[in-house]
Amino acid sequence: MRKMQRVLWFVLIRAASLVAPPVGTRLAIRFYERAGMNFDGHPTYIGRNVWFDSTEGYRLITLSEGVTISSDVRVLTHDWAPSRTLWSLGRLDRTPIGRREPVAVGPWAFIGLGSILMPGAQVGRGAIIGAGSVVRGAVPDYAIVMGNPGTIVGDAREYVQRKFPEEWAKLPPSSERTPAGGF
């Protein structure tokens, strides 16, 4: 996709997101799909200031059904910091050293405002990533992660059951309803 086309898409997505967020999300999905991002179903919402790493043409990023990504989230798929460290230590060879790793966000996960998903992050089904969190590695299904570095602080099912008991009571019985790990 040519640079001017990308700029026009981004302007259109941002403008639509300001007026009608669902339209902005649909446009964003269409753009990222055409650019190579992987979708396993359709996300519910992609904030207007989300920045996805375009290394490998977005192919290292997978978003699943029902995902919500708040504004100002950053999704990184590469890390070239090791090159700078080695160069600062007097390494003569300037060959870049780094890594590219995929990032996946599981079904019905929520990524909070200003969070950063680092290369290799795998967010599980129904997980909640709190605002401003920095996530690396695997986040289990239904985990609540907060902070920098991201730390598991609870279980999303237990949180919903405690804070929204009327809605929880309406759910059909299921093995997925029971909080795991003693949270």
Order of alpha helices (4+ residues) and beta strands (2+ residues): alpha-alpha-beta-beta-beta-beta-beta-beta-beta-alpha-beta-beta-beta-beta-beta-beta-beta-beta-beta-beta-alpha-alpha
